[in-house]
Amino acid sequence: MGTMEQAIVGSVDGVEQDDAGSEVVCRDQRGMVSAEWAVGIIAAIGIAGVLIAVVTNGAVQDALLAFILKLINSFSGMMIGR
Protein backbone atom coordinates (compact mmCIF):
# COMPACT_ATOMS: atom_id res chain seq x y z
CA MET A 1 0.00 0.00 0.00
CA GLY A 2 1.49 3.34 -1.00
CA THR A 3 1.95 6.37 1.21
CA MET A 4 -0.96 8.25 -0.36
CA GLU A 5 -3.32 5.28 0.04
CA GLN A 6 -2.24 4.80 3.64
CA ALA A 7 -2.83 8.49 4.39
CA ILE A 8 -6.37 8.22 3.00
CA VAL A 9 -7.21 4.95 4.77
CA GLY A 10 -5.64 5.94 8.09
CA SER A 11 -3.51 3.91 10.45
CA VAL A 12 -3.24 0.38 9.06
CA ASP A 13 -1.67 -2.64 10.76
CA GLY A 14 -1.83 -4.88 7.72
CA VAL A 15 -3.89 -6.50 5.02
CA GLU A 16 -5.39 -9.95 5.56
CA GLN A 17 -7.78 -12.16 3.64
CA ASP A 18 -11.20 -13.11 4.89
CA ASP A 19 -12.92 -16.49 4.39
CA ALA A 20 -14.05 -15.55 0.87
CA GLY A 21 -10.50 -14.60 -0.14
CA SER A 22 -11.17 -10.85 -0.27
CA GLU A 23 -8.57 -8.50 1.14
CA VAL A 24 -9.52 -6.93 4.46
CA VAL A 25 -7.66 -3.95 5.90
CA CYS A 26 -6.78 -4.41 9.59
CA ARG A 27 -6.97 -1.12 11.42
CA ASP A 28 -5.21 -0.14 14.63
CA GLN A 29 -7.58 -0.60 17.62
CA ARG A 30 -5.54 1.10 20.35
CA GLY A 31 -8.01 3.99 20.73
CA MET A 32 -10.87 1.68 21.65
CA VAL A 33 -9.61 1.27 25.20
CA SER A 34 -9.94 5.01 25.82
CA ALA A 35 -13.43 5.06 24.34
CA GLU A 36 -14.52 2.16 26.54
CA TRP A 37 -13.18 3.92 29.63
CA ALA A 38 -15.05 7.09 28.67
CA VAL A 39 -18.34 5.21 28.27
CA GLY A 40 -17.80 3.44 31.59
CA ILE A 41 -17.06 6.67 33.43
CA ILE A 42 -20.13 8.40 31.94
CA ALA A 43 -22.30 5.42 32.96
CA ALA A 44 -20.89 5.49 36.51
CA ILE A 45 -21.58 9.23 36.80
CA GLY A 46 -25.14 8.67 35.58
CA ILE A 47 -25.76 5.91 38.11
CA ALA A 48 -24.26 8.03 40.90
CA GLY A 49 -26.54 10.91 39.93
CA VAL A 50 -29.63 8.69 40.07
CA LEU A 51 -28.57 7.27 43.47
CA ILE A 52 -28.01 10.76 44.88
CA ALA A 53 -31.42 11.86 43.62
CA VAL A 54 -33.10 8.83 45.20
CA VAL A 55 -31.27 9.01 48.53
CA THR A 56 -31.84 12.76 48.98
CA ASN A 57 -35.58 12.30 48.41
CA GLY A 58 -37.43 13.04 51.67
CA ALA A 59 -39.41 9.81 51.90
CA VAL A 60 -36.41 7.62 51.05
CA GLN A 61 -34.23 9.54 53.50
CA ASP A 62 -36.77 9.00 56.30
CA ALA A 63 -37.04 5.27 55.50
CA LEU A 64 -33.24 4.87 55.49
CA LEU A 65 -32.93 6.73 58.79
CA ALA A 66 -35.63 4.56 60.37
CA PHE A 67 -33.92 1.39 59.10
CA ILE A 68 -30.50 2.48 60.42
CA LEU A 69 -31.93 3.42 63.82
CA LYS A 70 -33.79 0.10 64.04
CA LEU A 71 -30.58 -1.73 63.15
CA ILE A 72 -28.59 0.17 65.78
CA ASN A 73 -31.25 -0.51 68.41
CA SER A 74 -31.30 -4.23 67.64
CA PHE A 75 -27.50 -4.49 67.92
CA SER A 76 -27.35 -2.40 71.07
CA GLY A 77 -29.86 -4.78 72.67
CA MET A 78 -27.61 -7.71 71.86
CA MET A 79 -24.58 -5.98 73.39
CA ILE A 80 -26.33 -5.19 76.66
CA GLY A 81 -27.34 -8.82 77.06
CA ARG A 82 -31.10 -8.72 76.68
N, C-alpha and C positions, 0 to 999 in steps of 0.2 A: 504494500500500500504506500503510495507516495506521500510526500509531506503535505501537499495541498489537500488530498483526500482525507488524510488524518486530521488536519485542521478543521475540515468541515464536519467530519463524523464525531470528533471529540477524542477523549482519552480512550485508547483501545489497548486491551491486553493481548489480543490475538484473534485469529480467525480459525474457527473450527467448522466441522461439518455436522449437520443434524442427521437424524435417521433416514431422511429422504435423500441425503447426499448434497443438499444445498449448503452454501457457505453461510455461516452465522457469525456475526461480529460479537466478540466477547468484550463487554465494557467493564471498566473499573468500578467496583462496588464499594469503595472505601467510604464514600459519603453517606451511605445508608445508615451506618451506625449512629452518626450525629442526628439524622432525621428521626430515627427510632427513639433516641434519648429525648429529643424535643417533644415528640408526641407523648411519651410517657410522663414527662414533667408537666405538660399542659393537662393531661388527664388527672394527675395527682393534685394539681392546683384546683381543678374543677371539683373533685371529690371533697377536698378540704373545705372549699367554699360552701358546698351543700351541707357538710357536717356542721360547720359553724352556724349556718342559718338555722338548722334544725335544733342544735343545742341551745342557742340563744333565744329560741322561742319560749315564751312565758310558760305555757302549759308543760312543755317538755322539760324545762328547767325545774319546775316544781316537782314533777314526777321523779326526775333524777335525784333531787335533793331528798325527797321522801325515801327513795330506795336506799341512798347512802346512809341516811340517819337510821333507818331500820336495820341495815347491815351492821352499823357500828353498835347499835343497842343489842343486837343478838350476840355479837362477839364479846361485848363487855359483860354480858350476863354469864357467858361461859368462863370468863377470866375470874369473876368474883366467886364462882363455885355454886351457882344456883342449880 
